[in-house]
C-alpha cells in the first residue's frame, strides 16, 4: 500500500511540474494533477491482473470520469484535466525503445515493442472514447427530455 501511495505522490508531483510548463495555475493545477495520481493509483491497483494493457484501460476510464467531473465542478473543458492527468500513462519509454530497435536494425524487437506500445495507446484512447461518448449521450438525452417537458405559461404547474 505504501508503494502505491508513494508512486501516486510522485505522479502528482510530475503532473504539477507539467502544469507549470503549460502555464496552468491555481486550483485547476492541483485538481488536474490529482487526476494523474488517481490514474496511476488505479493502474497499480489493477496490478493483480498481470496484463498491463487492461491496467492502462482501467486507469484511462478512471481518469476520464474524473476529468468529466472536474470539468463540471470547475466550469472548464475536460480536455485540460484529461491531458494533464494522462501524463503518467503516456507510453514514452515504449516509443523510445521501439525507435531504438528500428534504428539498430532489430526488426523483431521493433515490431514486438512497437505493437505493445500501440496497444497501450489504443487502450488509453478507448477508455477516453467510452467515457466521453457516454457523457455526451447522457447530456444530449437529458437536454432533449428537458426541452420536451410541458411548459406552463403562468410559471406554475
Helices and strands as residue ranges (DSSP letters): H 2-21, H 27-45, G 46-49, H 52-74, H 78-86, G 87-89, H 92-104, H 107-148
